[in-house]
């Protein structure tokens, strides 16, 4: 029985006389569905008042929640297809998919093709929707880095054949993303690639060197870019009047929203900051609206749910690796790194623990390409778990 059939029927295909083993991790699926549906609810709450302002007056009150729901439907359909494809096929597709993602990152920079918004050229207009190639690159990097680690197992301790090729690939991705510019996406992609190399067993000295180069490069990029440097310093003192009404405006209103929420929040739908005070309340700063409406308890429950998803994902990866399914194991842990790092950065920014950076919260924030790729990545994770359990039953995948 296929994973798709298992998901839709709920039947457990087990051998007679054996203890019933579910075909997939039901608590993990439930937690992910909860995050996705909760995100839909909070996108509705955070965006319903946007139509009252001049920027979105022609959109309608339900514009964002309807589009988000449609993107979820598209993501679920693609996820169901993804879950039917064995991991051995995904391993063969890893390099072509990475090459396609590189090509799209190049195309988005072509004037007249890529769409420019607020000085950034990150989207490809596809009729009714805008596609963001950097989101596809996150998925492609998970597969490519996992495949690279498996293929280069014997050379991960060498500089020329183990360290250098991945560094060049990562450098190319970085140059293209910084030309958009999209430093936030690059940070997540770097975390995925470096984390996978570490999990795969790269030489400790080479890993330390790579880490030092990356950290130095990020600091240099921030220092050489006045607006990035300003963001770094203003988040340390967001209440300074010059900052609160300038570069720290978004952060200061995020903190006000969280402060208003106190322990249990002001009630679902009752946020004041979403009424045109807090920019991007339905995307990058949706956690601020959650904090205001549901309080410390709501934000804590959200963080714990993400923690559970990441923990289970790492466990699935370790289980696959223990069965000598190294590619599958690394893919699962790569997805865990993706969700964990991006959620950490997003929530850290909203709480004022990190400098402001435009990153959505996986599975929760409004965003077409983002939510679709998140659901596809989760389907890969579910496929790894399904194949693990099939092997436990003595079946070939």
N, C-alpha and C positions, 0 to 999 in steps of 0.2 A: 504493500500500500504506500502511495506517495505521501510526502509531507502535506501537500495541498489537500489530499483526501482526508488525512488525519485531522487537519485543522478544521475542515468543514463538517466532518462527521463525528469527531470526538471519539472514534473507536480506537482501542488499543490493540494493535496486532501483536500478540504474544504467543509463545509456544505453550502447548498444553502442559499443565503441571507446574508452570513457572509463575512466580509472583508477577502480577501485572505491573508493567513498566510503562508509564506514559510515553507517547511518541515524541514529546517535546516538553520543555520546561514551562509548565503552566503558570507558576508564580511570576516568572520573568515576562511571559506574554501578557499577563494581567497587569503587571506594573507598567509596561510600555503602553498598553492601551489606555490605562488610567492617565498617564502623562499626556498622551495625544489628545484624549477627550477633554482633559482639564485645560490643556492649552487652547482648544477650540472655545471653551467657555470663557477663558480669560481674554482671548483675542476679541471676543464679542464685547465683553465688559470694557476693555481698554480702548476699543475703537468706535463705540457707538456714538460718542459725542463729537467725533472728528468732522462729521458732515456739517456741524454748526459753524465751523470756521471757514474763512475764505479760501484756504488752500484746497479743501476737499468738499466744498459746498455742492459740487455737481455729482458727487459719488453716491450719495444716499447713505442712510444710517447702517444698512446691513451689507455694504459693499465688501468690506474686509473680511467679515466672518463668512460670507458666502464663498468668496474666493478661497479662503483658507480651507473651508470644508471641501471644496472641489479639488484643491491640491492634495488633501488627505486621501480623497477617493482615488486620485491618480496614483498617489504613493502606495496605497494598499494594493491596487491592481498590479503595479510593477513589482511590489514586494512579493505577491503571490507567484508571479512568474519567476522572480529571482530564486524563490525558495524551492522551485522544482528543478533547478539546474544543479547538478552535482558539483562539489568543490573542485574536482579534477578538471572540469570544464572551465571553471573560473580561473584556475591556475594557468590554463592555456591562453585565456583571454587577457591576462594581467598586463602583458607588454603592449598588445594592441590598444587596450583601453587607456593605458597611460599615454601612449602616443596620440590618441584621439583627444585626450584632455589637454595635452600640450598644444595641439593644433588649435583647439578652441580658445585657449588662452592667448594665442597669437592673433586669431581672427577678431577677438573682442577689442583689440587695440587698433584695428584698422579704422581710420576715420570714415564715417558714413555707414559703417556696419555695426560696431559696438555702440551701445547707448550710453551717453554721458549724463550723470546725475550728480549735482553738487561737486563738480570738478573731478569725479571719479568715473572711469570707463570700465564697468564691471559686468555689464549685461548685454546679452544678445536678444534683440527683439524678435519674437516668434509669433507674430500675430497678436493674439489676446494676452499672451504671457511674455515675461522676460526671463530668459534662462541665464543663470549665473555659473559660468564654467568652473569657478573656484570650488563650488560645492561638489561638482563631479570629480575634480582633482583630489578632494579628500578621500573619496571612495577609491579612486584609481590608485592613490598612494598606498592605501591599506593593502590592496591586492599586489601592487608592484613591489613594495618593500617586502611583503611576505614571500613572494616568489623569488625575489633577489636573494633573500636570506637563505632560502632552501637551496637554490642553485649554487650559491657561493659558500656553503657551509665549510668547505675545506680551505677557503681562502680568506675567511673573515678576520684572520689574525695577520694578514699581510696588507701593506699599504697600497701597492699598485693594483692588485686584482680584487681586493676586498673593500678597501676604504675609498679609493679614488673614484670608481665609477658611480657609486651612490652620491658622493659629494658633488660630482659634476651634474648629475640629474637634479639634485636638490638645489644646486646653484642656479640652474636654468629655470626651474619653477619659481625660485625666489626673484630672479630678475624680472620675469614676466608679471608676477603678482605685484611687485613694487612699482612697475610701470603703470599699473591701473590707477591709483595705488590701493593695495589691500593688505596692509601689514598684519591685520588680525587673522585673516585666512592663512597667511604664510606661517604665522606662529603656530597655529593648530597643525598644519601640514608638517612642519618641522618636528613638532612634538610626536606626531604619529611615526614619522620615519626614524627619528633618533630612538624612540621608545622601542620600536620593532627591532632595530639593530641591536639594542641592549638585550632584549629578550632572546634574540637569536644567537647571542654569544660572541659579539664582536670583541676584539682585543681591548683590554682595559685602557691601555695607553692611547690607542687610536680613538677610543670613545671619549676619553678625557680631552684629547686634542680637538676632536670635532665639537664637543660641547663648548670648549673655550673659544674656538673660532666663531661659533654661532652667537654666543653671548656677547662677544666683543663686537661682532657685526651689528647685532641689534642695538647695542648701546651707541655705536658710531652712527647708525641710521637715525636714531632719535636725536643725537647731539647735532648732527648736520642739518636736521630739518627743524626750522624754528617753530612751526606749529606743533610738531610732535614733542619738542622740548618743552614748549609751554604747557602742553597737556600733562607732562610728567611732573612739573613743579606745582601747577595749580591744584592738583588733586591732594597734595599735601596740606593745602590751606584753602579749602573750598569756601570758607566763610568770610574770607577777606573780601570787602566790598568790590574791589577791582576784579576779583576772580568770580564772585557769586553772580555778577551781572555780565560776565564775559565768558571765558573758556570753561569755567566750572559751573555754568548755569544749569546744565543738565544734571550734573552730579549733585549740586545743592538741592535741587528739587526732588531728586531721587531720595536723598537722605530725609528731606521733609516728609515725603510720602511714607517712608519706613517709620519715622518717628510718630506720625499720626496713627499708624496701625497699632502701636503698642503690642499687647499680648495677643488679643483675639481679633483685631481689626475693626474697622468701622462698618463692616457689612458688605456683602457681595453687591457690586454695582454702585456703591456709595463713595467711591474715590473722588476726591476733589482735584488732585494733581493731574489726572488724566484729562481734565477740562481745559486743554490747551496750555497748561503750565509746564508739564513734563514732555519734552519732545521725544518722539519715537517710543511712546508708551506701550504700543502694541508689538514692537519688535525688540530692539536691544534692551529696553528697560521695562519689560513686562513684569519682572520680579518685583520692581518697586510698586506696581499696582497690586500685585499679589500681597505684598507686605502691608500696604495700606488697607486693603479690603479684608484680608484674612489674618493679618498680624504675624507676630513671631511664630505662633503655632503653625500657620499656613506655610510660611517660608521653611520652617524646620521640617515639616512633612514632605515638602518638595525636595529638599536636600537629601533627606533619608531615602526617598524613593529613587533618586538618581544614584545614591550610594549603593542601593540594593542592585540596581541594573548593572552598574559597573562591576560590582563584586561577583555577581552571577556570571557576567561575561568573561571575567578573568578565570573563573572556575571551569567554565566550559572550554576555554582555551587550554588550560592546564590538563584537563581530562583528555582532550584530543591529542596533545603532545605526548602524553603518557601512553597512548595507543599507537605511537609512531606515525601519527598524522600531523606532521610538523606544519605544513602549509595551513591546514585547517585551524590548528591551534593558534598560530600567529595571526591569522585573519581575525579570529574571535577576540584576541587580546588587542589587536589593532583597533577594532571597533570600540572596545572598552576605553582605550586611550583617547580616541576621538571624542566620544561622548563625555568622558570624565574631564579632559583638559578644557574642552569648549565650555562645558557647564561651569567649571571652576573659574574660568576667566570671566564669563558673563556675570555670574553671581558676585564674584570679587569686585568687578567694576561697579555694579549697582550698590554694593555695600560700602564703597569707598576704600576698599583694601588694595585695589589696583588702579593704575591710570585708565582714564576713559578710552575704550577701544570698541569699535563697532562690530560686535559679534552677537549673533542671536543665541537663544537658549534652545538646545536641541529638543525636538519633539513638541516644544511648547510655544515658542515665539511665532509670530506671523512671518511667513516667507515661503514663496513658492518652491524654488529649487532646493532650499534648505530642508523643508519638511519631507519632500519627495526623496531626497538622497538619504535622509535619516531613516526613513522607513525601509528603503532598499538595503541599507547597511544592517538594520535589525534583521531583515529577512536572511541575509548571509549568516548572521549569528545563529539564527534559529535553524538554518540548514546544517551548520556545524554540529549543533546539539542533536539534531535528528540523526545525522550520520553516526555520531557517537553512540546513540542508543540502539541504532540498527546493528552496530558492531557488537554491542553487549548481548544482543539477541542471537548473535551468530550469523547475521545476514551480511551480504556484501552490498556496498553502496555504489 
